[in-house]
Amino acid sequence: MIPEHSARISRDPFDALGNATRRAIVEQLRDGPRSVAEITASMSISQPSVSRHLRQLKTAGLVDDEPAGARRLYRLRDDGAAAVREYMESVWGEAAARFRLAAENTRPPRRRPT
């Protein structure tokens, strides 16, 4: 049996974003860089767990880290978000445009006076 901490980490950003905890971390980072301690303080999981989730996000290309004194600050990678957005637009772009066009050109039925 492979221990959880040595399990293979996926490079697929959708695998990384498929976890609610990692999505919560991404949502925190949208406001700017944060340390592991800052992220951990607002979550109900341990610091080692936060670090593992950040490692998954980093491997998937969604976050970067940089030294800041004795700690590391994590931030969202613009190109990581852009890759996810481009994929979603390539899959859903045309369908979303058709839906928007239909919604803009559809009126709700009129009610008859009673």
All heavy atoms as an XYZ file, in Angstrom:
893
protein
N       0.836     -1.182      0.000
C       0.000      0.000      0.000
C       0.884      1.249      0.000
O       1.838      1.356      0.751
C      -0.891     -0.026      1.243
C      -1.860      1.091      1.296
S      -3.028      0.701      2.620
C      -3.660      2.292      2.888
N       0.559      2.228     -0.838
C       1.328      3.461     -0.953
C       0.808      4.467      0.061
O      -0.384      4.775      0.082
C       1.218      4.058     -2.365
C       1.769      3.080     -3.393
C       1.935      5.392     -2.457
C       1.553      3.517     -4.821
N       1.677      5.020      0.928
C       1.226      6.049      1.864
C       0.712      7.267      1.125
O       1.190      7.595      0.037
C       2.480      6.394      2.674
C       3.440      5.272      2.426
C       3.079      4.681      1.098
N      -0.250      7.970      1.743
C      -0.863      9.135      1.089
C       0.165     10.174      0.685
O       0.097     10.731     -0.396
C      -1.880      9.765      2.041
C      -2.527     11.004      1.473
C      -3.424     11.699      2.460
O      -3.757     11.107      3.489
O      -3.780     12.854      2.189
N       1.154     10.445      1.530
C       2.110     11.514      1.232
C       3.040     11.179      0.076
O       3.636     12.064     -0.508
C       2.916     11.871      2.489
C       3.834     10.780      2.941
N       3.413      9.770      3.765
C       5.125     10.541      2.667
C       4.430      8.954      3.999
N       5.470      9.391      3.337
N       3.148      9.898     -0.278
C       4.032      9.563     -1.394
C       3.247      9.242     -2.670
O       3.821      8.801     -3.639
C       4.932      8.394     -1.017
O       4.155      7.232     -0.834
N       1.944      9.444     -2.632
C       1.132      9.201     -3.818
C       1.565     10.140     -4.945
O       2.006     11.256     -4.698
C      -0.346      9.391     -3.510
N       1.442      9.681     -6.167
C       1.829     10.478     -7.330
C       0.966     11.739     -7.409
O      -0.243     11.682     -7.261
C       1.643      9.624     -8.583
C       2.116     10.278     -9.847
C       1.917      9.283    -10.989
N       1.979      9.821    -12.286
C       1.156     10.705    -12.844
N       0.192     11.216    -12.159
N       1.299     11.095    -14.079
N       1.593     12.861     -7.655
C       0.885     14.133     -7.762
C       0.669     14.431     -9.239
O       1.598     14.412    -10.032
C       1.673     15.274     -7.085
C       1.775     15.012     -5.591
C       1.015     16.611     -7.343
C       2.568     16.049     -4.837
N      -0.563     14.719     -9.583
C      -0.934     14.975    -10.970
C      -0.524     16.379    -11.410
O      -0.582     17.329    -10.640
C      -2.447     14.815    -11.122
O      -2.847     15.204    -12.409
N      -0.158     16.502    -12.667
C       0.141     17.808    -13.261
C      -1.109     18.426    -13.882
O      -1.061     19.541    -14.387
C       1.227     17.663    -14.322
C       2.562     17.250    -13.758
C       3.640     17.259    -14.837
N       4.919     16.922    -14.284
C       5.737     17.795    -13.694
N       5.389     19.043    -13.586
N       6.895     17.401    -13.205
N      -2.220     17.717    -13.857
C      -3.462     18.185    -14.458
C      -4.154     19.189    -13.537
O      -4.516     18.861    -12.411
C      -4.383     16.987    -14.709
C      -5.665     17.351    -15.433
O      -6.030     18.540    -15.477
O      -6.312     16.433    -15.963
N      -4.341     20.435    -13.997
C      -4.977     21.437    -13.139
C      -6.403     21.061    -12.748
O      -6.875     21.431    -11.687
C      -4.946     22.722    -13.962
C      -4.616     22.319    -15.345
C      -3.954     20.985    -15.290
N      -7.083     20.280    -13.585
C      -8.445     19.883    -13.244
C      -8.456     18.845    -12.135
O      -9.368     18.826    -11.313
C      -9.198     19.409    -14.489
C      -9.493     20.544    -15.414
C      -8.699     20.782    -16.516
C     -10.545     21.411    -15.161
C      -8.942     21.858    -17.362
C     -10.805     22.488    -15.999
C      -9.998     22.713    -17.099
N      -7.439     17.995    -12.066
C      -7.308     17.096    -10.918
C      -7.105     17.917     -9.653
O      -7.714     17.644     -8.623
C      -6.122     16.142    -11.090
C      -6.393     15.016    -12.066
O      -7.581     14.789    -12.403
O      -5.420     14.365    -12.496
N      -6.253     18.928     -9.742
C      -5.984     19.774     -8.575
C      -7.237     20.516     -8.135
O      -7.536     20.608     -6.943
C      -4.862     20.765     -8.890
N      -8.000     21.037     -9.082
C      -9.190     21.817     -8.746
C     -10.391     20.932     -8.418
O     -11.427     21.442     -7.977
C      -9.531     22.757     -9.906
C      -8.509     23.861    -10.134
C      -8.824     24.622    -11.416
C      -8.437     24.808     -8.942
N     -10.252     19.630     -8.574
C     -11.330     18.714     -8.252
C     -11.510     18.495     -6.764
O     -12.457     17.854     -6.332
N     -10.634     19.059     -5.959
C     -10.686     18.905     -4.510
C     -11.175     20.200     -3.876
O     -10.638     21.275     -4.161
C      -9.277     18.550     -4.014
C      -9.216     18.404     -2.526
O      -9.171     19.395     -1.808
N      -9.201     17.165     -2.066
N     -12.170     20.111     -3.010
C     -12.771     21.301     -2.394
C     -11.768     22.092     -1.555
O     -11.804     23.323     -1.538
C     -13.972     20.904     -1.544
N     -10.871     21.411     -0.875
C      -9.872     22.110     -0.055
C      -8.938     22.916     -0.940
O      -8.626     24.070     -0.639
C      -9.071     21.113      0.799
O      -9.984     20.413      1.662
C      -8.014     21.808      1.627
N      -8.508     22.343     -2.046
C      -7.607     23.080     -2.945
C      -8.336     24.255     -3.588
O      -7.756     25.324     -3.774
C      -6.999     22.142     -3.981
C      -5.957     21.214     -3.348
C      -5.157     20.455     -4.357
N      -5.874     19.378     -4.996
C      -5.936     18.136     -4.539
N      -5.332     17.805     -3.413
N      -6.594     17.218     -5.214
N      -9.614     24.084     -3.901
C     -10.372     25.224     -4.432
C     -10.469     26.327     -3.387
O     -10.354     27.514     -3.716
C     -11.762     24.784     -4.893
C     -11.741     23.976     -6.177
C     -13.126     23.800     -6.775
N     -14.109     23.266     -5.855
C     -14.349     21.968     -5.654
N     -13.640     21.062     -6.317
N     -15.288     21.578     -4.818
N     -10.649     25.973     -2.122
C     -10.710     26.975     -1.051
C      -9.383     27.711     -0.927
O      -9.351     28.929     -0.704
C     -11.097     26.314      0.271
N      -8.286     27.009     -1.096
C      -6.960     27.648     -1.057
C      -6.815     28.606     -2.236
O      -6.351     29.745     -2.069
C      -5.842     26.584     -1.048
C      -5.851     25.829      0.291
C      -4.482     27.220     -1.313
C      -4.953     24.608      0.323
N      -7.219     28.178     -3.415
C      -7.151     29.047     -4.600
C      -7.983     30.307     -4.359
O      -7.554     31.416     -4.691
C      -7.619     28.294     -5.868
C      -7.872     29.238     -7.029
C      -6.576     27.248     -6.260
N      -9.157     30.152     -3.773
C     -10.008     31.314     -3.494
C      -9.319     32.285     -2.529
O      -9.429     33.501     -2.689
C     -11.354     30.855     -2.935
C     -12.206     30.181     -3.991
C     -13.425     29.473     -3.421
O     -13.789     29.713     -2.252
O     -14.014     28.667     -4.158
N      -8.585     31.765     -1.547
C      -7.846     32.642     -0.647
C      -6.738     33.392     -1.381
O      -6.492     34.569     -1.119
C      -7.220     31.842      0.491
C      -8.196     31.397      1.538
C      -7.480     30.827      2.734
O      -6.507     31.398      3.216
N      -7.957     29.693      3.211
N      -6.083     32.704     -2.298
C      -4.949     33.312     -3.006
C      -5.380     34.344     -4.042
O      -4.550     35.127     -4.501
C      -4.091     32.225     -3.656
C      -3.386     31.289     -2.671
C      -2.655     30.190     -3.429
C      -2.449     32.051     -1.754
N      -6.646     34.368     -4.402
C      -7.087     35.371     -5.386
C      -6.948     36.787     -4.834
O      -6.849     37.734     -5.593
C      -8.508     35.102     -5.842
C      -9.556     35.456     -4.829
C     -10.949     35.248     -5.348
N     -11.868     35.268     -4.235
C     -13.026     34.671     -4.223
N     -13.429     33.984     -5.271
N     -13.796     34.746     -3.179
N      -6.905     36.923     -3.506
C      -6.744     38.240     -2.887
C      -5.284     38.645     -2.742
O      -5.000     39.738     -2.279
C      -7.425     38.264     -1.514
C      -8.929     38.065     -1.627
O      -9.517     38.495     -2.645
O      -9.515     37.460     -0.711
N      -4.367     37.768     -3.117
C      -2.949     38.089     -3.048
C      -2.160     36.992     -2.361
O      -2.724     36.028     -1.845
N      -0.828     37.129     -2.364
C       0.037     36.096     -1.790
C      -0.230     35.876     -0.297
O      -0.561     36.812      0.424
C       1.452     36.653     -1.998
C       1.318     37.656     -3.081
C      -0.062     38.236     -2.937
N      -0.083     34.617      0.115
C      -0.268     34.245      1.526
C       0.734     33.157      1.893
O       1.120     32.349      1.058
C      -1.667     33.712      1.776
C      -2.731     34.756      1.583
C      -4.076     34.203      1.948
N      -5.080     35.170      1.569
C      -5.859     35.795      2.432
N      -5.761     35.544      3.699
N      -6.745     36.664      2.014
N       1.076     33.137      3.161
C       1.950     32.087      3.673
C       1.118     30.863      4.036
O      -0.108     30.938      4.165
C       2.692     32.578      4.913
O       1.776     32.748      5.987
N       1.798     29.734      4.239
C       1.113     28.518      4.663
C       0.397     28.779      5.991
O      -0.740     28.352      6.181
C       2.101     27.336      4.797
C       1.428     26.116      5.396
C       2.712     26.995      3.453
N       1.051     29.504      6.907
C       0.440     29.794      8.213
C      -0.842     30.612      8.052
O      -1.843     30.346      8.730
C       1.434     30.533      9.103
N      -0.843     31.594      7.164
C      -2.045     32.408      6.939
C      -3.179     31.565      6.355
O      -4.337     31.713      6.749
C      -1.725     33.572      5.996
C      -0.826     34.619      6.615
C      -0.321     35.636      5.602
O       0.060     35.243      4.477
O      -0.311     36.833      5.954
N      -2.839     30.698      5.427
C      -3.857     29.836      4.825
C      -4.405     28.869      5.867
O      -5.616     28.698      6.009
C      -3.279     29.086      3.604
C      -2.905     30.077      2.499
C      -4.272     28.041      3.092
C      -2.056     29.492      1.391
N      -3.494     28.251      6.637
C      -3.892     27.277      7.650
C      -4.802     27.903      8.700
O      -5.768     27.273      9.142
C      -2.646     26.673      8.327
O      -1.832     26.054      7.325
C      -3.027     25.636      9.364
N      -4.543     29.151      9.078
C      -5.322     29.817     10.127
C      -6.801     29.928      9.769
O      -7.647     29.967     10.662
C      -4.745     31.199     10.406
N      -7.111     29.952      8.492
C      -8.506     30.123      8.079
C      -9.172     28.805      7.664
O     -10.286     28.817      7.168
C      -8.582     31.118      6.934
O      -7.951     30.580      5.794
N      -8.474     27.688      7.880
C      -9.009     26.397      7.456
C      -9.071     25.442      8.645
O      -8.438     25.672      9.669
C      -8.149     25.818      6.334
C      -8.049     26.771      5.147
S      -7.313     26.044      3.710
C      -8.686     25.102      3.104
N      -9.795     24.376      8.473
C      -9.944     23.400      9.550
C      -9.081     22.155      9.311
O      -9.467     21.052      9.673
C     -11.415     23.003      9.698
O     -11.879     22.438      8.497
N      -7.917     22.361      8.678
C      -6.984     21.257      8.459
C      -5.609     21.678      8.957
O      -5.349     22.864      9.196
C      -6.932     20.818      6.973
C      -6.456     21.954      6.068
C      -8.272     20.279      6.521
C      -6.226     21.532      4.617
N      -4.728     20.706      9.099
C      -3.397     20.970      9.649
C      -2.480     21.654      8.643
O      -2.720     21.618      7.431
C      -2.759     19.652     10.084
O      -2.471     18.854      8.949
N      -1.408     22.224      9.163
C      -0.413     22.874      8.302
C       0.218     21.886      7.328
O       0.367     22.203      6.152
C       0.644     23.579      9.165
C       1.682     24.344      8.369
C       2.851     23.474      7.920
O       3.226     22.518      8.597
N       3.412     23.801      6.773
N       0.568     20.652      7.765
C       1.110     19.707      6.780
C       0.117     19.389      5.653
O       0.515     19.223      4.500
C       1.427     18.456      7.615
C       1.655     18.987      8.996
C       0.680     20.131      9.140
N      -1.175     19.338      5.989
C      -2.183     19.088      4.945
C      -2.255     20.253      3.970
O      -2.338     20.059      2.759
C      -3.556     18.854      5.569
O      -3.573     17.637      6.272
N      -2.218     21.473      4.494
C      -2.222     22.653      3.620
C      -0.999     22.613      2.709
O      -1.105     22.859      1.505
C      -2.274     23.963      4.442
C      -2.007     25.179      3.553
C      -3.616     24.103      5.144
N       0.149     22.267      3.269
C       1.373     22.186      2.467
C       1.247     21.155      1.353
O       1.688     21.396      0.224
C       2.572     21.844      3.356
O       2.851     22.920      4.221
N       0.635     20.004      1.635
C       0.443     18.979      0.598
C      -0.481     19.493     -0.506
O      -0.229     19.285     -1.692
C      -0.109     17.696      1.207
C       0.949     16.846      1.890
C       0.444     15.461      2.221
N      -0.651     15.462      3.184
C      -0.502     15.484      4.504
N       0.716     15.522      5.031
N      -1.555     15.473      5.298
N      -1.546     20.186     -0.110
C      -2.465     20.730     -1.115
C      -1.767     21.799     -1.960
O      -1.960     21.854     -3.177
C      -3.714     21.307     -0.444
C      -4.657     20.253      0.049
N      -5.345     19.413     -0.795
C      -5.027     19.909      1.305
C      -6.102     18.591     -0.082
N      -5.924     18.874      1.201
N      -0.953     22.632     -1.334
C      -0.211     23.649     -2.084
C       0.783     22.998     -3.048
O       0.965     23.477     -4.172
C       0.516     24.595     -1.126
C      -0.375     25.617     -0.438
C       0.345     26.247      0.745
C      -0.833     26.688     -1.424
N       1.391     21.910     -2.624
C       2.329     21.190     -3.507
C       1.581     20.667     -4.738
O       2.080     20.749     -5.861
C       3.003     20.059     -2.729
C       4.133     19.406     -3.465
C       5.005     18.489     -2.594
N       4.311     17.710     -1.585
C       4.328     17.964     -0.265
N       4.998     18.997      0.215
N       3.677     17.191      0.579
N       0.368     20.146     -4.541
C      -0.442     19.668     -5.676
C      -0.778     20.827     -6.614
O      -0.660     20.706     -7.829
C      -1.734     19.018     -5.168
C      -2.714     18.662     -6.274
C      -2.250     17.516     -7.150
O      -1.804     16.507     -6.651
N      -2.360     17.678     -8.451
N      -1.189     21.951     -6.048
C      -1.523     23.126     -6.865
C      -0.300     23.637     -7.626
O      -0.400     24.050     -8.779
C      -2.119     24.229     -5.994
C      -3.512     23.941     -5.429
C      -3.855     24.926     -4.320
C      -4.555     23.978     -6.537
N       0.854     23.589     -6.978
C       2.089     24.042     -7.625
C       2.474     23.096     -8.766
O       2.816     23.538     -9.867
C       3.219     24.137     -6.601
C       4.494     24.707     -7.172
C       5.552     24.890     -6.111
C       6.830     25.417     -6.733
N       7.892     25.596     -5.746
N       2.394     21.798     -8.524
C       2.728     20.809     -9.563
C       1.805     20.942    -10.765
O       2.215     20.762    -11.904
C       2.648     19.384     -8.978
O       3.589     19.290     -7.904
C       2.958     18.331    -10.020
N       0.551     21.303    -10.499
C      -0.430     21.478    -11.577
C      -0.269     22.817    -12.288
O      -0.996     23.106    -13.235
C      -1.846     21.344    -11.006
N       0.667     23.650    -11.835
C       0.929     24.925    -12.506
C      -0.030     26.036    -12.126
O      -0.114     27.046    -12.827
N      -0.760     25.880    -11.017
C      -1.740     26.896    -10.635
C      -1.209     27.906     -9.629
O      -1.736     29.016     -9.534
C      -2.997     26.210    -10.077
C      -3.720     25.319    -11.090
C      -4.826     24.536    -10.403
C      -4.267     26.154    -12.236
N      -0.187     27.539     -8.851
C       0.402     28.476     -7.887
C       1.918     28.437     -7.980
O       2.504     27.471     -8.469
C      -0.038     28.192     -6.419
C      -1.535     28.237     -6.258
C       0.522     26.896     -5.907
N       2.525     29.488     -7.515
C       3.978     29.596     -7.362
C       4.254     29.987     -5.927
O       3.375     30.501     -5.231
C       4.554     30.690     -8.274
C       5.015     30.159     -9.610
O       5.346     28.963     -9.702
O       5.038     30.946    -10.564
N       5.498     29.781     -5.516
C       5.902     30.242     -4.194
C       7.206     31.005     -4.316
O       7.953     30.839     -5.274
C       6.020     29.078     -3.213
C       7.076     28.067     -3.623
O       7.374     27.939     -4.824
O       7.612     27.388     -2.741
N       7.427     31.866     -3.336
C       8.654     32.654     -3.316
C       9.068     32.856     -1.869
O       8.222     32.947     -0.982
C       8.441     34.003     -4.003
C       7.367     34.845     -3.348
C       7.035     36.095     -4.136
O       6.311     35.978     -5.128
O       7.516     37.167     -3.736
N      10.381     32.904     -1.626
C      10.837     33.112     -0.253
C      10.528     34.535      0.204
O      10.594     35.484     -0.571
C      12.337     32.872     -0.332
C      12.699     33.055     -1.770
C      11.476     32.759     -2.571
N      10.152     34.631      1.478
C       9.912     35.932      2.120
C      10.425     35.812      3.552
O       9.672     35.467      4.459
C       8.442     36.297      2.085
N      11.717     36.021      3.714
C      12.334     35.819      5.025
C      12.371     34.334      5.344
O      12.793     33.522      4.536
N      11.852     33.965      6.509
C      11.873     32.572      6.938
C      10.665     31.782      6.431
O      10.529     30.609      6.724
C      11.916     32.516      8.468
N       9.795     32.413      5.702
C       8.602     31.716      5.210
C       8.522     31.800      3.691
O       9.315     32.466      3.059
C       7.344     32.303      5.852
C       7.167     33.764      5.561
C       6.046     34.373      6.374
N       5.886     35.754      5.946
C       4.756     36.393      5.941
N       3.670     35.806      6.367
N       4.697     37.627      5.532
N       7.559     31.115      3.141
C       7.321     31.146      1.708
C       5.930     31.705      1.482
O       4.998     31.376      2.199
C       7.433     29.749      1.113
C       8.828     29.163      1.312
C       9.104     27.998      0.427
N       9.348     28.315     -0.963
C      10.444     28.910     -1.447
N      11.397     29.288     -0.641
N      10.590     29.120     -2.733
N       5.813     32.552      0.465
C       4.511     33.099      0.093
C       4.038     32.410     -1.178
O       4.796     32.265     -2.138
C       4.594     34.605     -0.140
C       4.917     35.456      1.084
C       4.973     36.929      0.686
C       3.908     35.237      2.191
N       2.782     32.013     -1.172
C       2.170     31.364     -2.325
C       1.249     32.350     -3.017
O       0.577     33.145     -2.375
C       1.391     30.117     -1.885
C       2.323     29.004     -1.470
C       2.850     28.967     -0.188
C       2.692     28.020     -2.370
C       3.736     27.966      0.191
C       3.571     27.014     -2.004
C       4.088     26.996     -0.719
O       4.967     26.005     -0.354
N       1.256     32.294     -4.351
C       0.401     33.180     -5.143
C      -0.105     32.421     -6.349
O       0.487     31.425     -6.769
C       1.157     34.427     -5.582
C       2.299     34.138     -6.520
C       2.990     35.419     -7.003
N       4.134     35.097     -7.820
C       4.090     34.690     -9.081
N       2.945     34.570     -9.699
N       5.193     34.413     -9.749
N      -1.217     32.888     -6.911
C      -1.755     32.269     -8.118
C      -0.863     32.589     -9.306
O      -0.325     33.692     -9.405
C      -3.162     32.794     -8.398
C      -4.242     32.402     -7.403
C      -5.569     33.044     -7.791
C      -4.384     30.897     -7.311
N      -0.732     31.638    -10.198
C       0.006     31.858    -11.444
C      -0.991     32.290    -12.505
O      -1.960     31.582    -12.787
C       0.680     30.567    -11.904
C       1.869     30.182    -11.078
C       2.532     28.971    -11.649
N       2.974     29.251    -13.021
C       3.611     28.386    -13.773
N       3.865     27.170    -13.324
N       3.995     28.703    -14.986
N      -0.747     33.430    -13.105
C      -1.639     33.918    -14.163
C      -1.728     32.943    -15.320
O      -2.813     32.696    -15.854
C      -1.178     35.285    -14.672
C      -1.353     36.380    -13.633
O      -2.186     36.214    -12.714
O      -0.653     37.397    -13.747
N      -0.599     32.366    -15.716
C      -0.623     31.460    -16.856
C      -1.348     30.157    -16.529
O      -1.926     29.521    -17.411
C       0.778     31.205    -17.406
C       1.741     30.644    -16.380
O       1.493     30.747    -15.171
O       2.784     30.091    -16.802
N      -1.375     29.756    -15.256
C      -2.128     28.568    -14.859
C      -3.615     28.798    -15.024
O      -4.342     27.963    -15.582
N      -4.083     29.938    -14.560
C      -5.505     30.281    -14.702
C      -5.862     30.460    -16.179
O      -6.938     30.052    -16.620
C      -5.824     31.553    -13.920
N      -4.959     31.037    -16.936
C      -5.211     31.258    -18.362
C      -5.373     29.921    -19.094
O      -6.244     29.779    -19.956
C      -4.089     32.079    -18.987
N      -4.569     28.933    -18.739
C      -4.670     27.619    -19.391
C      -6.023     26.970    -19.099
O      -6.641     26.397    -19.996
C      -3.524     26.716    -18.930
N      -6.475     27.080    -17.856
C      -7.782     26.516    -17.491
C      -8.885     27.256    -18.244
O      -9.793     26.639    -18.812
C      -8.003     26.584    -15.970
C      -9.435     26.219    -15.600
C      -7.015     25.673    -15.245
N      -8.805     28.581    -18.275
C      -9.813     29.400    -18.968
C      -9.846     29.069    -20.461
O     -10.909     28.906    -21.054
C      -9.535     30.883    -18.741
C     -10.573     31.803    -19.345
C     -10.369     33.278    -19.012
N      -8.994     33.728    -19.018
C      -8.264     33.988    -17.913
N      -8.789     33.847    -16.732
N      -7.023     34.401    -18.021
N      -8.685     28.958    -21.086
C      -8.627     28.639    -22.516
C      -9.265     27.289    -22.806
O      -9.990     27.133    -23.797
C      -7.182     28.648    -23.002
C      -6.597     30.038    -23.133
C      -5.108     30.014    -23.449
O      -4.595     28.961    -23.912
O      -4.454     31.040    -23.213
N      -8.999     26.320    -21.950
C      -9.597     25.003    -22.150
C     -11.118     25.100    -22.049
O     -11.835     24.573    -22.898
C      -9.062     23.998    -21.119
C      -9.801     22.686    -21.191
C      -9.489     21.748    -22.162
C     -10.826     22.399    -20.306
C     -10.190     20.555    -22.251
C     -11.527     21.215    -20.382
C     -11.209     20.289    -21.353
O     -11.904     19.116    -21.433
N     -11.606     25.759    -20.997
C     -13.053     25.877    -20.804
C     -13.697     26.621    -21.973
O     -14.763     26.239    -22.439
C     -13.367     26.587    -19.482
C     -12.939     25.796    -18.256
S     -13.697     24.163    -18.155
C     -15.372     24.611    -17.775
N     -13.049     27.664    -22.447
C     -13.595     28.409    -23.582
C     -13.594     27.571    -24.849
O     -14.518     27.669    -25.662
C     -12.830     29.709    -23.782
C     -13.142     30.742    -22.710
C     -12.286     32.000    -22.813
O     -11.365     32.052    -23.676
O     -12.523     32.920    -22.019
N     -12.567     26.730    -25.021
C     -12.536     25.898    -26.225
C     -13.640     24.855    -26.200
O     -14.179     24.491    -27.240
C     -11.169     25.218    -26.375
O     -11.018     24.162    -25.450
N     -13.990     24.394    -25.018
C     -15.045     23.393    -24.901
C     -16.421     24.035    -24.870
O     -17.333     23.609    -25.564
C     -14.831     22.540    -23.625
C     -16.012     21.624    -23.369
C     -13.544     21.738    -23.737
N     -16.572     25.091    -24.090
C     -17.886     25.680    -23.848
C     -18.128     26.989    -24.570
O     -19.256     27.473    -24.588
C     -18.094     25.915    -22.353
C     -18.172     24.641    -21.603
C     -17.194     24.077    -20.841
C     -19.270     23.734    -21.540
N     -17.615     22.893    -20.320
C     -18.886     22.655    -20.729
C     -20.538     23.739    -22.112
C     -19.733     21.593    -20.468
C     -21.378     22.674    -21.838
C     -20.979     21.618    -21.032
N     -17.110     27.565    -25.168
C     -17.234     28.882    -25.776
C     -18.366     29.007    -26.765
O     -19.212     29.895    -26.672
N     -18.413     28.104    -27.722
C     -19.463     28.170    -28.745
C     -20.837     27.910    -28.139
O     -21.807     28.597    -28.451
C     -19.178     27.157    -29.855
C     -20.106     27.308    -31.035
C     -19.733     26.367    -32.169
O     -18.534     26.249    -32.473
O     -20.657     25.764    -32.725
N     -20.931     26.948    -27.235
C     -22.215     26.649    -26.588
C     -22.668     27.833    -25.738
O     -23.857     28.189    -25.739
C     -22.097     25.397    -25.727
N     -21.747     28.458    -25.036
C     -22.103     29.620    -24.212
C     -22.571     30.781    -25.084
O     -23.528     31.484    -24.729
C     -20.916     30.046    -23.353
N     -21.918     30.977    -26.225
C     -22.330     32.055    -27.130
C     -23.734     31.791    -27.675
O     -24.560     32.714    -27.742
C     -21.330     32.188    -28.275
N     -24.025     30.542    -28.036
C     -25.368     30.199    -28.519
C     -26.403     30.394    -27.422
O     -27.493     30.904    -27.671
C     -25.399     28.762    -29.028
C     -24.721     28.578    -30.372
C     -25.046     27.225    -30.994
N     -24.830     26.108    -30.099
C     -23.731     25.362    -30.055
N     -22.734     25.627    -30.877
N     -23.625     24.356    -29.220
N     -26.078     30.000    -26.201
C     -27.007     30.161    -25.090
C     -27.280     31.642    -24.826
O     -28.421     32.050    -24.649
C     -26.445     29.506    -23.818
C     -27.319     29.699    -22.625
C     -28.463     28.941    -22.453
C     -27.005     30.660    -21.665
C     -29.280     29.121    -21.345
C     -27.816     30.853    -20.570
C     -28.962     30.082    -20.401
N     -26.221     32.452    -24.835
C     -26.375     33.892    -24.617
C     -27.256     34.510    -25.692
O     -28.161     35.291    -25.408
C     -25.016     34.589    -24.588
C     -25.087     36.051    -24.207
C     -23.731     36.769    -24.181
N     -22.649     35.992    -23.628
C     -21.636     35.459    -24.329
N     -21.561     35.593    -25.615
N     -20.687     34.767    -23.751
N     -27.027     34.132    -26.943
C     -27.827     34.638    -28.061
C     -29.296     34.242    -27.890
O     -30.194     35.071    -28.048
C     -27.282     34.118    -29.392
C     -27.965     34.608    -30.654
C     -27.821     36.128    -30.778
C     -27.373     33.925    -31.872
N     -29.538     33.000    -27.535
C     -30.920     32.541    -27.332
C     -31.564     33.272    -26.161
O     -32.725     33.696    -26.242
C     -30.944     31.034    -27.089
N     -30.826     33.457    -25.089
C     -31.380     34.128    -23.910
C     -31.699     35.593    -24.204
O     -32.722     36.115    -23.757
C     -30.398     34.035    -22.745
N     -30.841     36.244    -24.973
C     -31.062     37.648    -25.299
C     -32.229     37.839    -26.259
O     -32.826     38.903    -26.319
C     -29.792     38.255    -25.904
C     -28.669     38.420    -24.898
C     -27.349     38.783    -25.552
O     -27.246     38.753    -26.799
O     -26.397     39.090    -24.797
N     -32.564     36.810    -27.030
C     -33.620     36.918    -28.028
C     -34.902     36.179    -27.642
O     -35.770     35.973    -28.477
C     -33.106     36.410    -29.377
C     -32.066     37.350    -29.935
O     -32.348     38.514    -30.180
N     -30.859     36.857    -30.090
N     -35.000     35.804    -26.409
C     -36.185     35.106    -25.930
C     -36.872     35.970    -24.885
O     -36.247     36.437    -23.955
C     -35.801     33.751    -25.299
O     -35.080     32.995    -26.271
C     -37.020     32.986    -24.847
N     -38.146     36.164    -25.097
C     -38.927     36.939    -24.135
C     -39.812     35.988    -23.348
O     -40.316     35.011    -23.895
C     -39.812     37.951    -24.848
C     -39.036     39.013    -25.566
C     -39.972     40.007    -26.165
N     -39.223     40.916    -27.017
C     -39.764     41.788    -27.803
N     -41.069     41.881    -27.877
N     -39.022     42.583    -28.538
N     -40.028     36.306    -22.084
C     -40.949     35.459    -21.329
C     -42.359     35.613    -21.888
O     -42.712     36.679    -22.406
C     -40.854     35.987    -19.900
C     -40.149     37.289    -19.982
C     -39.458     37.356    -21.307
N     -43.184     34.571    -21.811
C     -44.558     34.674    -22.335
C     -45.348     35.708    -21.545
O     -45.150     35.886    -20.347
C     -45.135     33.262    -22.141
C     -44.234     32.601    -21.159
C     -42.918     33.284    -21.221
N     -46.214     36.417    -22.266
C     -47.055     37.428    -21.616
C     -48.197     36.726    -20.893
O     -48.775     35.767    -21.389
C     -47.640     38.387    -22.635
C     -46.616     39.291    -23.229
C     -47.285     40.303    -24.113
N     -46.311     41.179    -24.714
C     -46.605     42.136    -25.533
N     -47.854     42.338    -25.880
N     -45.664     42.897    -26.045
N     -48.529     37.262    -19.741
C     -49.668     36.733    -18.996
C     -50.932     37.407    -19.467
O     -50.958     38.622    -19.716
C     -49.486     36.983    -17.506
C     -48.364     36.173    -16.928
C     -48.363     36.334    -15.442
N     -47.349     35.469    -14.854
C     -47.280     35.216    -13.593
N     -48.144     35.745    -12.764
N     -46.356     34.437    -13.129
N     -51.957     36.636    -19.578
C     -53.252     37.195    -19.955
C     -53.933     37.762    -18.718
O     -53.844     37.168    -17.641
C     -54.130     36.130    -20.574
C     -53.592     35.652    -21.900
C     -54.515     34.666    -22.493
N     -53.944     34.194    -23.753
C     -54.635     33.523    -24.638
N     -55.882     33.201    -24.402
N     -54.063     33.145    -25.748
N     -54.625     38.863    -18.888
C     -55.337     39.413    -17.735
C     -56.396     38.428    -17.252
O     -57.044     37.762    -18.044
C     -55.978     40.691    -18.266
C     -55.445     40.903    -19.643
C     -54.763     39.659    -20.082
N     -56.584     38.381    -15.964
C     -57.615     37.480    -15.402
C     -58.834     38.213    -14.976
O     -58.914     39.366    -14.813
C     -57.056     36.726    -14.178
O     -56.584     37.670    -13.242
C     -55.982     35.780    -14.590
